[in-house]
Amino acid sequence: MQEADVGLTDIRQKIDKAAKRAGRAASEISLIAVSKKQPDERVEAVLDQGHRVFGENRVQEAQDKWPAFRDRYGPCELHLIGPLQTNKARAAMELFDAIQVLDRLKLAKTLARLAQEIGRCPDLFVQVNTGEEDQKAGILPAEADSFISECRAMDLPLRGLMCIPPIDEEPALHFALLGKIAARNGIGELSMGMSGDFESAIAQGATHVRVGSAIFGDRPSD
């Protein structure tokens, strides 16, 4: 078996076990295979196993490879999980099924305008900067409620919230914070947890986990 075959099987088993420990059904949890910067053959190995939900960080990279993959393998659910510039918003809306990085009012207004022009809009997740890190994108927790209200006033299809905890802090605390923000705003989906902490995220209610290296192996160095 190829490396990606082994990784996907292992992660699926770990998700099943984590869900059972949390008293949840594994079917409640969507595994987003983060394929950014991975060689095509590794992505193909995962597609060949029947997996169809993937995450990409860059619009251009996704444009370069996913139309061909979709032609070969049929419908694939694509999530944008990397920063989105407003000048790439139209391309992102045309390619992705979900945009998980709604992190500022300017982007929200751009997406709302384009949604009217295009006639559709991907599912949107608000990125919350739970660690309030200066170098990281996302709405601050104290501003999340008002931002969510503003987005809803624009008729944007808010599906969930997303976070990336600080690397040097206990992730469960950040997952719990995201869950509280979602609960008080009536939002049911939580994208949280990556290769090193997705089991903790599942215990805290994650509906989407974003796993890259644990499935595909380490990305080749540039």
N, C-alpha and C positions, 0 to 999 in steps of 0.2 A: 504493500500500500504506500502511496505517496504521503509525504509529511502532512499535507493539508487534510487528507482523508482521515488520518489518525487523530489530528487535532480536532476536527469537527465532531467525530464520534465521542471523544473524551469530553468535550464541552457540553454536548447534548446530555451525556450521562450525569455530569455535574449539575446541570440545570435541573434535571429531573430530581436528583437527590436534594438539592437546596429547596426546591419547591415543596417537596414532601415534608422536609423539616419545618417549613414555614406554614404548613397546613394549606398549601395552595396547589392548584393544578398546573402542571408544566405548560399546558396549552394556553395559559394566561400570559405567558412570557414569550416575547418575540426576540429571537436571537439575530442581531444585526452583525453580519460578518464584515468586519472593517477591512476592505480590500485596497485601501490607498497604498500606492507605491509598490504593490505586490506584482510579481511577474505574472503574465497572463496564464502560464501553465498551472500556477497555484490556484488562481481563481477558477480556472476550468475544472480542476480537481474537485473543488467544492460544488460547483455547478453540476458536475457529473453525479454527485451524490444526491442531487435533488434539492439542494438548498437554493432559495430564491430571494433572500432578503439581505441586502448589502449596504454598507456605508462608505461614502467617499468624502474626502476633505476638500477637494478642489473641483470646481465646475469644469475647468478645461480638461483635467485628467479624465473625469467621468465622460465628457463628450468624446474623448479620443477612443474610449474602449467599450462603453456600454451599448451604443447602438448595434455594434457587431455582435456582442454577446446576446442581446435580446433577439436579434435576427436568428441566431443559432439555437438558443435555448428557450425562446418564448418569453412571456412576461416575467420581469424581475422587479421586485420592490426596492427602489433606491432611496436612501436617506442621505441628505447632505448634513454632515456633522462637523464641517470646518467653516471658518469665517466666510461670510458672504458680503461682497461689495455690492453696492446698489447698481453699479453698471453691469453686473453679471446676473442681476435678479431675474430678468426675462429668460435668459438661458437656463437658469436653475429651475424656474417654474415649469419650463417646457420639458425638462429632462427628469426631474426628481418627483417622487411620489410624496415625500415628506421633507420638510426643511426644519431642522432641529436647532437652528441658530438664530432665531428671531431675538435680537438683543438690543434694539434701539428704535426710537420712534421714527426716525428717518427711513429705516428699512421697512417698518410696518406700513408707513404711508405709501412707499414705493410698491410694495406687494399688493396693497389694496387697490391702487390705481391699475396695476397690471392685471389683476384678477378681473377687473371690469372689462379691460380691453381683450383679454384672452378668453374670458368666459369660464375660467376654472382657476382653482388655486390648490396647490398641494396642502396636505395636512401640515399644520404648523406647531412647533414646540417652542416655548419661550425658554431661552437659555438664562438661567439664574446663576449669578456669581456668588455662590453660597459662602465662599471663603473671603469675599470682598478683597480679592487680589488685584492690585493695580495693573498687572501685566495681562490679566485675563479678561476676556469679553464676558458680557452678561449683565443682566439687570440686577441691581443690588436687592437683597431680600426686603429691605424696608420700602423699596419702590415697586415691588413686584405686583402688589394688588392694584395699584393705580394704573400700571402699565397694561396689565391684563384687561382692565376695564376699558382703556383706550383702544386696545386692539379689538375687543368685542364691539365697540361702538362703530368700528370700521367694517363690521361683518366679516372679519377674518376668521377662518376655520381653526380656532385654537383646539388642538387635540391633547396637548400635554406640556410638561415641563421637562427641562434637561439640565443637568449639572455635571461639572467635572471637579471633584473635591481637590483641595490642595494636596500635594504629594506627601507632605510631612505631617498631616493630621489624620485623625481617625475618620475614615470615610463614612462610617455608619451615622455619625452625628450630622453630616451634611445630607445624607440620604433622608434622615428623619426630618430635617428642616425643609427639604424640598417637598416631602410628603405633606407636611403641615400647611405649606403655602397652597399646594394643590387642593387639599381637602376644603380649606375655607373659601376657595374660589370655584368649587364644583368641577374641578378638572380631574379626570380619571386616569390619565396616562402619565407614567414617569419613566423617562429615559435616563438611566443611571446605572453605573457599574461597568467596569471594563475588565480586561484580562485578569488583573490582580485582585479585584474586589467585587466581582459580579455576584458571588454567593451572598455576601453581606447585603448587597443591593436588593437581591430577591427577598431576603428576610425583611427588608424595610418596605417592600411593596412595589419594586420595579416591575414595569410591564414590558420594557425594552432594555436589553443589555447589549453593549457595544464591545465586541470581542474581536481583536485583530491578531496579535502575535501568537496567542494561545491556539488559534486555529491554523494560521498560515505559516507560523515561524517568524523569526525576526526579519524585518524588511531589509533588502540588500542596501548596503551603504551607497550613497550617491557618488 
